[in-house]
């Protein structure tokens, strides 16, 4: 059977290694790094490869630029890498050609999404990138659900391995889902049902409790003919949401939708009120979960043995709408009997500066990748590495 070979299972010495990392870090409004978790998570692989006298060419993206954009340059990553690797020479290369004339121990190629061939898969571009090294290592779990050239193209031309972070991510998720300790609960937030309906279907077959929050809950509430006012809603998916709920009425999992909510005029508002879902007025929008709903969720989290959480349950960027997301976070950290896996860029941004992070079993660097892996059991980037 084909499988991934990881870098700690093979002697890799004195090589030029193309290392795909995920440095898609959260940025502050002034374009400084607000959370460097993804950089720190890549350090074990970087250090392991450096220890064996390899030269590293790092490939990553930042944001979603369609062409060169100074605001998404990886130059902001260089000082942070130097902070963690003070003895190592590190530089940025703006072009593939520039890499060939540099001798630094670590060379970071400029944002791979500045190259249009990254998103528009190109065999020629894959071959060009692969010419930079002898070996390809993928340590970027967060992009393994993509079919981008740097993710699935290079393994066609180079001996390819999985990094230590990729190994950690897959091992923990596999272990948690293959021998599930129950009760098993999943908390799914975020905005869109359209990107998560397949996942919800999968989770509905294996969880005991399925908690739906965030703006995506609005579509489910609307499918029950509840007036959600001006709240965000995918109206074209109401019938799909209705069918999903009707299938689950008589069997597991028990689905928790908001029973009360925090409403306001706008996401920037400083005023809010708590109402039952039947009392939402037409001129207001939902921005967080109410206390009755949180009490129900808290009871479920307290008795859980396995917890998966992806997506904030409110507009946490405004302090008056972050109580629901904070409550769920602290409830999970208080349950030390459970295996807890938390993932997703927005979720990590919401909890990154909190205490008790060490109480979470695993903080995944991949949001979409984590969910798609749970849903499908594999990812394009994983399949590309298998031998």
WOFENSUL-V240900 format. One record per backbone hydrogen bond with DSSP energy under -1.0 kcal/mol. NH is the residue of the N-H (numbers start at 1). CO is the residue of the C=O. If there is no record, write none. Layout:
BEGIN
nh=NH co=CO
nh=NH co=CO
END
This chain:
BEGIN
nh=7 co=162
nh=9 co=6
nh=14 co=52
nh=17 co=55
nh=18 co=135
nh=19 co=57
nh=20 co=137
nh=21 co=59
nh=25 co=23
nh=28 co=32
nh=31 co=28
nh=34 co=26
nh=35 co=26
nh=40 co=36
nh=41 co=37
nh=46 co=42
nh=47 co=43
nh=48 co=44
nh=49 co=45
nh=50 co=46
nh=51 co=47
nh=53 co=50
nh=54 co=49
nh=55 co=15
nh=56 co=105
nh=57 co=17
nh=58 co=107
nh=59 co=19
nh=72 co=69
nh=73 co=70
nh=76 co=73
nh=77 co=74
nh=81 co=77
nh=82 co=78
nh=83 co=79
nh=84 co=80
nh=85 co=81
nh=88 co=85
nh=91 co=106
nh=93 co=108
nh=99 co=95
nh=101 co=98
nh=102 co=99
nh=106 co=89
nh=107 co=56
nh=108 co=91
nh=109 co=58
nh=110 co=93
nh=112 co=60
nh=114 co=111
nh=115 co=112
nh=118 co=115
nh=120 co=116
nh=121 co=119
nh=126 co=122
nh=127 co=123
nh=128 co=124
nh=129 co=125
nh=130 co=126
nh=131 co=127
nh=132 co=129
nh=133 co=130
nh=134 co=16
nh=135 co=16
nh=136 co=159
nh=137 co=18
nh=138 co=161
nh=139 co=20
nh=143 co=140
nh=144 co=141
nh=146 co=143
nh=149 co=118
nh=151 co=148
nh=152 co=148
nh=153 co=149
nh=156 co=153
nh=157 co=154
nh=158 co=154
nh=161 co=136
nh=162 co=5
nh=163 co=138
nh=167 co=163
nh=168 co=164
nh=169 co=165
nh=170 co=166
nh=171 co=167
nh=172 co=168
nh=173 co=169
nh=174 co=170
nh=175 co=171
nh=176 co=172
nh=177 co=173
nh=178 co=174
nh=179 co=175
nh=185 co=306
nh=186 co=209
nh=187 co=308
nh=188 co=211
nh=189 co=310
nh=190 co=312
nh=196 co=193
nh=197 co=193
nh=200 co=196
nh=201 co=197
nh=202 co=198
nh=203 co=199
nh=204 co=200
nh=205 co=202
nh=207 co=203
nh=208 co=184
nh=209 co=184
nh=210 co=254
nh=211 co=186
nh=212 co=256
nh=213 co=188
nh=214 co=313
nh=216 co=190
nh=217 co=214
nh=218 co=215
nh=221 co=217
nh=222 co=218
nh=223 co=219
nh=224 co=221
nh=225 co=222
nh=226 co=221
nh=230 co=284
nh=231 co=228
nh=235 co=233
nh=237 co=234
nh=238 co=235
nh=241 co=237
nh=242 co=238
nh=243 co=239
nh=244 co=240
nh=245 co=241
nh=246 co=242
nh=247 co=243
nh=254 co=208
nh=256 co=210
nh=261 co=275
nh=262 co=288
nh=263 co=273
nh=264 co=285
nh=269 co=266
nh=273 co=263
nh=275 co=261
nh=277 co=259
nh=279 co=276
nh=284 co=281
nh=285 co=264
nh=287 co=262
nh=288 co=262
nh=290 co=260
nh=294 co=290
nh=295 co=291
nh=296 co=292
nh=297 co=293
nh=298 co=294
nh=299 co=295
nh=300 co=296
nh=301 co=297
nh=302 co=298
nh=304 co=301
nh=305 co=183
nh=306 co=183
nh=307 co=339
nh=308 co=185
nh=309 co=341
nh=310 co=187
nh=315 co=287
nh=316 co=314
nh=318 co=315
nh=321 co=318
nh=322 co=319
nh=326 co=322
nh=327 co=323
nh=328 co=324
nh=329 co=325
nh=330 co=326
nh=331 co=327
nh=332 co=328
nh=333 co=329
nh=334 co=330
nh=336 co=334
nh=339 co=305
nh=341 co=307
nh=342 co=362
nh=343 co=309
nh=348 co=344
nh=349 co=345
nh=350 co=346
nh=351 co=347
nh=352 co=348
nh=354 co=351
nh=359 co=356
nh=360 co=357
nh=362 co=340
nh=364 co=342
nh=371 co=367
nh=372 co=368
nh=373 co=369
nh=374 co=370
nh=375 co=371
nh=376 co=372
nh=377 co=373
nh=381 co=144
nh=383 co=379
nh=384 co=380
nh=387 co=3
END
